[in-house]
Amino acid sequence: MSKVYDFNAGGYQFLEGGFPYSQAVIAQPGFALRRVRLSRTLPLSEGFAWIRQHLAEQQRPTTALCACELRSPEPFTFDGFKDFNADYVAVLRDWGLSAEGRNPVARSNLAPQYAAPEAPGFYAFTYTVAQQDSSCDWVIAGSGEWPEDQPFPEGIVARGDLSEAGLRKKVAYVLDTMQARVAAINAQWADLSAAQVYTVHDFSATIASDFSQRLMLNAGLQWHLCRPPIREIEFEMDVRSVRQEVWQKV
């Protein structure tokens, strides 16, 4: 099981993940999370510059950044994804977003089926704000049906199986992952405020069973017609409990 670490420079804790992102973040006492959804996808370098300026205007340090939602033109190859992550993580390290070599920032990265951006960029981001009425806000990073401790692509759950049975296996694995990460940061599943589903396949047969049984429908489901970031992965989700959300014209 991954460990939870304090990231005091940002005002949050994070569940350790791999090189490019953490598995989850939760606000420390005295802080809340604020999510900003951008009116258009900003290319990566422009997006980082815009976020830096926004954080400065809000009198927050760059280390307050705790979650990023990215969009890409199409899914990466496995090696292409590693190359992209190297450049992305280099900026985070420059911003002080490194905890003894660990990456504290949660992330999702999807490829829209329609109206995809011309280059990878920012769709939304989340950061910490000082707030005495702490809500224990949290964000779970995006996860598809590939257990990252397994070889790729052989370890993909129901690899290549897009039948209803295959999709059920994929959905069940991803939902298990979401709930395990919530439990790992000692958050409350009942506080779920949003659940985003990313797939181009019809998963509706699982809504009345898997999603309903896991008490996810009160918050509603946001279905994004997107592909996960790496080829051959077919279903991804992220979930969150965030009270402050804004839409920002850019």
C-alpha positions, 0 to 999 in steps of 0.5 A: 500500500502506498504511503501518505506524506505531508506536503507542508509547502502546499498545505496538503497531503498526498498519496505517493504514486509514480514518477509523473503524479501522486495518486491522491491529495487531501487538504491539510487542516486550515486549508481547502481546495479550489478547482479552476476549469478553463474555458479552453485548453491552454497549451502546456507552457502557456498553461503553466504561465497562466497558473503561476500568474493566477496563484500569485494574484491569489497570494498563493505560492506555486507549491499550492498547486495540487492537481492538474487535468490535462488534455492531449490530441490523441493517446500516447504510445507508452514511450511517448507518454514517458517522454511527455511526463519528463518535460511536465515533471521538470516544471513541477520540480522547478516550482518546488513541487517535489517532496524528497523526490516524490511528486505530490501533484495528482493528475489526469490526462485524456484525449478527447474524441471530438474537439481535441486540442492541437497540443497537450495542455491544461483543461483544469487545475486545483490548488489550496487556499487558506480556510479556517473552516476546513472541509478536508477537500480531496482529489483522486488522480485519474486511473485506468484499468492498468495496475501500474505494478504490472507489465504493460500492456500485458497487465491491462485488465481484460485487455482488448475485450470491449464486450459488455463483460470485458467493460464490466471488468474494467469498470470494476477495477477502476472503481475499486481503485478510486475507493481504495485511494479514498480510503488510503487518505482517510477521506469519506466516500460519502463526501464525493462531489464529482465523478468524471468518467473517460471513455468512448465506449458505452458503459451504461450497463454498469450504471445501475449495478456498479455505480449505484451500488457504490453510492456514486449517483447522488453526485452524478456522473460526468461522462467525457468522450475521451480516451485515456492517455496511453493506447490500449487503455479504454476506461478511466475515472477520477473523483473528488470532493471539492467545495470551491469550483470556478469556470475561468475565461482565458 
